[in-house]
Every structure is written in structure tokens, then in C-alpha cells.
Amino acid sequence: MNIGSLVERRRCSAFPTLKVKAIGKEEHSEPRFPPQHQETQPGKEYLMKPLPQFSNPNYNPSDKLRGKVALVTGGDSGIGRAVCYAFAKEGATIAFTYVKGDEDIDATHTLKIIKEAKTSESNDPMAIPTDLRYNKNCQNVVDEVIAKYGRIDVLINNPAVQYETYSLEDITEDRLERVFRTNVFSYFFMTRHAIKHMKQGSSIINTTSVLAYTGSPKFLDYGSTKGAVVSFTRGLSQKLVNKGIRVNGVAPGPVWTPLQVAALDDEDIVIFGSEVPMDRAAQPYEIAPSYVFLASADSSYYTGQVLHPNGGEIVNA
């Protein structure tokens, strides 16, 4: 299908001369991304055009995570892949989870990326297929990581799904359960099993979103889960502070990841990122350094906090 017919099908008939007006900005005629949409979730990175950029050629690692074992949930693509890559460059041993069947190709690519990026002192990475919506599966993931590496120093809670909301009727009971199980339940389940093996100096980092602070009528249930993640981060940080385990979060703004192409219409993809002051979406590698900082000793006085790599959106939080 050519671009013209695709745009017509997805109600974006003005591409490529689409006029966009973001708040406080002049109109723009240049599209941010070509129209595209994936019908199923989770999205697949290898099908995206252009491919998200997980690595920064100017990044200079300095062994910030040398000797640490990091478990990254949802690490096969998007922000998760960029975090896996940056952590590997910093000397960490990486285990990551992915959705079997849906994300096999992306997981294979990420394993290769980590193996090429890792330092000589770190162990080979592992990719674990699972469904993190359920407690037993999360326990099995932790058990598998401990069996292979013997420890967990950093836990990244990262998976998410999102759907557009045109009416409250769109948010069925089944959809609400799926979104909360993926975006919130998995964070609770993974954390309660991982902390049994985490020692003083360990770090938990939860992925929330700018939408937890700004709200979004288009992503009402997704934004609600991300608000829950903020509260979870703050409460958990207080609960674990005496154990010397730090808990923080990262609240990205618009980022070019499979989450977007699986949720947005073509007309939204074309202008994706234009809503923030920097007038563009981030690439995943621009978000990963926040996780490196929070996982390393550089952030030793941070707990219960959220970093905001969001393109200039002022959230006052």
C-alpha cells in the first residue's frame, strides 16, 4: 500500500503538507515521522520506519555499573533496549524480559546488541520470555536470574501498553485489567520477588510518564497507571530506605518507540513530538542516561524521586 492510500485509510489526508500548530508555536509543515500503525500490542521495533535509535555514538562509558547485575523488564525494544545497551556499556551484566511470540525478533536483536556492547568482565546476557501480568511468572523470572547470576543489583520496571481513548465506553473491563496488570501489577510483582535478593546499595527504577503529571484525555487509563507508578515509587522508597535500597523513577515525554506505533493513528504519528517545547520526540538513547544515573553511585542521595526527560514540559513535580 502506498503512502497516499495509507494516509487516506488512517484519516490523515494532508500528509506531507500537514499543518500543525502546537501551543505557543508557529505552524509547521514538516512531518515528524511517516504515517504508520501496528494493529497489535506490544509493538514491534523491527517494523518501525525509521528505526528508533538505541545508541549514541558520542556516549562515553566510565564503568559506572561495573560488576552489577541488572534485570530490565520489557528490555527487548524502545527505552528498554536503550537501557540494556547503556548498562552493558557501563559494565553491567544484563537480563531482560520480553513477550514470547510477539517480541521474539526484537529480543534476538537486543541480545546481539548487548553481546557486542558488553565489557569483558561482565557475563553473557540472558533474554527471558514471559507474561509479567501474573505473579508466578514474575517469581520465575527472578528465580531464573538468581540461578544464573546469583544476585540482582538493579531492577528496571519498564513494560507498558496503551490504547487511545475516544470515549469512556472504550475502556472495557478487560482492557482496564490488561492495562493495569501490565503497567502496574507487574511492577509490584517483580519488585516483591526481586527485593529478597537485593542488598544495600541496590536500586529500583520505575518507568512512569509525563502523562502522570499532565493528564491525557486520549490515554486516560494509561495515564492513570503511570500516576499509580509515581505513587508506588514514592511509597516504596520510604519502605526500603532503611534497607539501603533506593527507589526512583523516570517520566519520559514523547519517545520514538514501538509503544507509539501500536497505539497512535497515522495522523498522530506524523506530528508525534510536536506538543513539547523542543518540538520533537526523543530517541530512546536520550532517555537511557537517566537510568544509568539512577542505577549508579552518582545518585546515592536520590530516593523517591522522578527524573523528567520530556523535551521541556514543565510539570512542577
C-alpha positions as CSV (number, residue, x, y, z in Angstrom):
1,M,0.0,0.0,0.0
2,N,1.5,3.4,-0.9
3,I,1.7,6.4,1.4
4,G,-1.3,8.1,-0.2
5,S,-3.7,5.3,0.2
6,L,-2.4,4.5,3.7
7,V,-2.9,8.1,4.8
8,E,-6.4,8.1,3.4
9,R,-7.2,4.9,5.2
10,R,-6.0,6.4,8.5
11,R,-7.7,9.8,8.1
12,C,-4.5,11.9,7.6
13,S,-5.2,13.2,4.1
14,A,-2.9,16.2,4.4
15,F,0.5,14.4,4.5
16,P,3.1,15.6,3.7
17,T,1.9,19.2,3.8
18,L,0.0,18.7,7.1
19,K,-0.3,21.9,9.1
20,V,0.4,21.5,12.8
21,K,0.0,24.1,15.5
22,A,1.4,23.3,18.9
23,I,0.5,25.6,21.8
24,G,2.7,28.7,21.8
25,K,4.3,27.7,18.5
26,E,4.1,28.8,14.9
27,E,2.6,26.3,12.4
28,H,4.8,23.6,10.9
29,S,4.5,21.8,7.6
30,E,7.2,19.2,8.0
31,P,6.1,15.8,9.3
32,R,8.0,14.3,12.3
33,F,7.5,10.7,11.1
34,P,6.0,8.9,8.2
35,P,2.5,7.5,8.9
36,Q,2.4,4.0,10.2
37,H,0.4,1.9,12.6
38,Q,0.7,-1.6,14.0
39,E,-2.6,-3.3,14.8
40,T,-1.4,-5.4,17.7
41,Q,0.3,-4.8,21.0
42,P,3.1,-5.0,22.0
43,G,4.5,-3.1,19.1
44,K,7.5,-4.4,17.1
45,E,10.6,-2.3,16.8
46,Y,12.0,-4.0,13.7
47,L,8.9,-3.0,11.7
48,M,9.2,0.8,12.5
49,K,10.3,3.3,10.0
50,P,12.7,4.9,10.8
51,L,14.1,2.5,13.4
52,P,14.4,4.0,16.9
53,Q,18.0,4.9,17.9
54,F,19.1,3.0,20.9
55,S,22.8,4.1,20.9
56,N,24.5,7.4,21.0
57,P,27.8,7.4,19.1
58,N,29.1,10.1,21.3
59,Y,28.4,8.3,24.6
60,N,31.5,7.8,26.7
61,P,31.0,5.0,29.3
62,S,33.1,5.1,32.5
63,D,32.4,1.8,34.3
64,K,29.5,3.3,36.4
65,L,27.8,-0.1,36.7
66,R,30.8,-2.4,36.7
67,G,30.1,-5.7,38.4
68,K,26.4,-5.1,38.8
69,V,23.6,-7.4,37.6
70,A,20.6,-5.6,36.1
71,L,17.2,-7.0,35.4
72,V,15.3,-5.0,32.8
73,T,11.7,-5.9,32.2
74,G,10.4,-5.1,28.7
75,G,14.0,-4.8,27.6
76,D,13.7,-6.0,24.1
77,S,12.8,-2.7,22.4
78,G,12.3,1.0,22.8
79,I,13.6,2.6,26.1
80,G,14.2,-0.9,27.5
81,R,16.6,-1.7,24.7
82,A,18.5,1.6,25.0
83,V,18.8,1.0,28.8
84,C,20.2,-2.5,28.2
85,Y,22.7,-1.1,25.8
86,A,23.8,1.7,28.0
87,F,24.0,-0.6,31.1
88,A,26.1,-3.1,29.1
89,K,28.5,-0.3,28.0
90,E,28.8,0.7,31.7
91,G,29.9,-2.8,32.7
92,A,26.7,-4.4,33.9
93,T,25.5,-8.0,33.3
94,I,22.1,-7.8,31.7
95,A,19.0,-10.0,31.9
96,F,15.8,-8.7,30.2
97,T,12.3,-10.0,29.7
98,Y,10.1,-9.9,26.6
99,V,6.8,-11.2,25.4
100,K,7.2,-14.6,23.8
101,G,6.0,-14.9,20.2
102,D,5.2,-11.1,19.8
103,E,8.7,-9.9,20.6
104,D,11.0,-12.8,19.6
105,I,12.7,-10.9,16.7
106,D,13.3,-7.8,18.7
107,A,14.6,-9.8,21.7
108,T,17.1,-11.6,19.4
109,H,18.3,-8.3,18.1
110,T,18.7,-6.9,21.6
111,L,20.7,-9.9,22.7
112,K,23.1,-9.4,19.9
113,I,23.3,-5.7,20.7
114,I,24.2,-6.4,24.3
115,K,26.8,-9.0,23.5
116,E,28.5,-6.6,21.2
117,A,28.4,-3.8,23.8
118,K,29.2,-5.6,27.0
119,T,32.6,-5.3,28.7
120,S,34.9,-8.3,29.0
121,E,34.3,-8.5,32.8
122,S,30.5,-8.9,32.5
123,N,28.7,-12.2,32.0
124,D,26.7,-13.0,28.8
125,P,23.2,-11.6,28.8
126,M,20.0,-13.6,29.0
127,A,16.6,-13.0,27.5
128,I,13.6,-14.4,29.4
129,P,10.2,-14.8,27.6
130,T,7.3,-14.4,29.9
131,D,4.0,-12.7,30.7
132,L,4.7,-10.3,33.6
133,R,1.0,-9.6,34.3
134,Y,0.9,-12.6,36.7
135,N,2.7,-13.1,40.0
136,K,4.0,-16.6,39.4
137,N,5.7,-15.6,36.1
138,C,7.5,-12.7,37.8
139,Q,8.7,-15.0,40.5
140,N,10.0,-17.4,37.9
141,V,11.9,-14.6,36.2
142,V,13.6,-13.6,39.4
143,D,14.4,-17.3,40.2
144,E,16.0,-17.7,36.7
145,V,18.1,-14.6,37.1
146,I,19.3,-15.7,40.6
147,A,20.1,-19.2,39.4
148,K,22.3,-17.9,36.7
149,Y,23.9,-14.8,38.2
150,G,23.3,-15.2,42.0
151,R,22.3,-11.6,42.6
152,I,20.2,-8.6,41.4
153,D,21.6,-5.2,41.9
154,V,19.3,-3.1,39.7
155,L,15.7,-3.7,38.8
156,I,14.1,-1.7,36.0
157,N,10.3,-1.9,35.9
158,N,9.5,-0.8,32.4
159,P,6.8,-2.7,30.4
160,A,3.6,-0.9,29.3
161,V,0.7,-1.0,26.9
162,Q,-1.5,2.0,25.9
163,Y,-4.7,2.5,23.9
164,E,-6.3,5.6,22.6
165,T,-9.5,6.6,24.4
166,Y,-12.2,8.3,22.3
167,S,-15.0,7.6,24.9
168,L,-15.1,6.1,28.4
169,E,-17.0,3.3,26.7
170,D,-13.8,2.3,25.0
171,I,-12.3,1.4,28.4
172,T,-13.9,-2.0,28.9
173,E,-13.3,-4.1,32.0
174,D,-11.0,-6.5,30.0
175,R,-8.9,-3.6,28.7
176,L,-8.7,-1.9,32.0
177,E,-7.4,-5.1,33.6
178,R,-4.9,-5.7,30.9
179,V,-3.5,-2.1,31.1
180,F,-3.2,-2.2,34.9
181,R,-1.8,-5.7,35.0
182,T,0.9,-4.8,32.5
183,N,1.7,-1.3,33.7
184,V,1.2,-1.6,37.5
185,F,0.7,-5.2,38.7
186,S,4.0,-6.3,37.1
187,Y,5.9,-3.6,38.9
188,F,4.5,-4.8,42.3
189,F,5.1,-8.5,41.5
190,M,8.6,-8.1,40.1
191,T,9.7,-5.8,43.0
192,R,8.4,-8.1,45.8
193,H,10.4,-11.0,44.4
194,A,13.5,-9.1,43.4
195,I,14.0,-7.3,46.8
196,K,14.5,-10.7,48.5
197,H,17.8,-10.8,46.7
198,M,18.8,-7.1,46.7
199,K,21.3,-5.7,49.2
200,Q,22.3,-2.3,50.5
201,G,23.3,-0.1,47.5
202,S,20.8,-1.7,45.1
203,S,18.5,0.4,43.0
204,I,14.9,0.0,41.7
205,I,13.9,2.3,38.8
206,N,10.3,2.5,37.6
207,T,9.2,3.9,34.3
208,T,6.4,6.3,34.6
209,S,5.4,9.1,32.1
210,V,4.9,12.8,31.7
211,L,1.2,11.9,31.3
212,A,1.1,11.0,35.0
213,Y,1.6,14.7,35.7
214,T,-0.1,16.5,32.8
215,G,-3.0,14.0,32.4
216,S,-4.3,13.0,29.0
217,P,-7.9,12.5,27.8
218,K,-6.7,10.4,24.9
219,F,-4.8,8.0,27.1
220,L,-7.0,8.0,30.2
221,D,-6.3,4.5,31.5
222,Y,-2.6,4.6,30.5
223,G,-2.1,7.9,32.3
224,S,-3.9,6.6,35.4
225,T,-1.5,3.6,35.6
226,K,1.5,6.0,35.3
227,G,0.2,8.1,38.1
228,A,0.0,4.8,40.1
229,V,3.6,4.2,39.3
230,V,4.6,7.6,40.7
231,S,2.8,6.8,44.0
232,F,4.3,3.3,44.1
233,T,7.8,4.8,43.6
234,R,7.4,7.3,46.4
235,G,5.8,4.9,48.9
236,L,8.3,2.1,48.1
237,S,11.2,4.4,48.5
238,Q,10.2,5.1,52.1
239,K,9.6,1.4,52.8
240,L,13.0,0.4,51.6
241,V,15.2,3.3,52.7
242,N,16.3,1.5,55.9
243,K,17.5,-1.4,53.8
244,G,19.7,0.9,51.7
245,I,17.7,0.2,48.5
246,R,17.0,3.3,46.5
247,V,13.8,3.6,44.5
248,N,13.3,6.2,41.8
249,G,11.5,6.8,38.6
250,V,11.9,8.2,35.1
251,A,9.0,10.1,33.4
252,P,9.7,10.4,29.7
253,G,7.9,12.7,27.4
254,P,7.3,11.6,23.8
255,V,9.8,9.0,22.7
256,W,10.0,7.1,19.4
257,T,9.3,3.6,20.5
258,P,7.0,0.6,19.4
259,L,4.5,1.7,22.1
260,Q,3.6,4.7,19.9
261,V,3.1,3.0,16.6
262,A,0.9,0.3,18.3
263,A,-1.3,2.9,19.9
264,L,-1.5,6.0,17.7
265,D,-3.2,6.7,14.4
266,D,-1.2,7.8,11.4
267,E,-2.3,11.4,11.8
268,D,-0.9,11.4,15.4
269,I,2.4,9.7,14.3
270,V,3.0,12.3,11.7
271,I,3.0,15.1,14.3
272,F,4.3,13.0,17.2
273,G,6.6,15.1,19.5
274,S,5.3,18.5,18.3
275,E,3.4,19.1,21.5
276,V,6.5,19.7,23.6
277,P,8.7,22.9,23.7
278,M,11.6,21.1,21.9
279,D,9.2,20.4,19.1
280,R,10.3,16.8,18.6
281,A,10.2,13.3,20.1
282,A,13.2,11.9,21.9
283,Q,15.1,8.9,20.6
284,P,15.5,6.1,23.2
285,Y,19.2,6.7,23.7
286,E,18.3,10.2,25.0
287,I,16.3,8.7,27.9
288,A,18.7,5.9,28.9
289,P,21.3,8.1,30.7
290,S,18.6,8.9,33.3
291,Y,18.5,5.2,34.2
292,V,22.3,5.0,34.2
293,F,22.5,7.9,36.7
294,L,19.8,6.4,39.0
295,A,21.4,3.0,38.9
296,S,24.9,4.2,39.7
297,A,26.5,5.6,42.9
298,D,26.3,9.0,41.3
299,S,22.7,9.2,42.6
300,S,23.5,7.9,46.1
301,Y,21.4,10.7,47.7
302,Y,18.4,10.2,45.4
303,T,15.4,8.1,46.5
304,G,11.7,8.6,45.9
305,Q,12.5,11.0,43.1
306,V,11.5,11.1,39.4
307,L,13.6,12.4,36.6
308,H,11.9,14.2,33.7
309,P,13.5,13.9,30.3
310,N,10.5,15.3,28.5
311,G,11.6,17.9,25.9
312,G,10.9,20.9,28.1
313,E,7.4,20.2,29.5
314,I,7.1,21.9,32.9
315,V,5.4,19.6,35.3
316,N,6.3,21.1,38.7
317,A,6.8,17.7,40.3
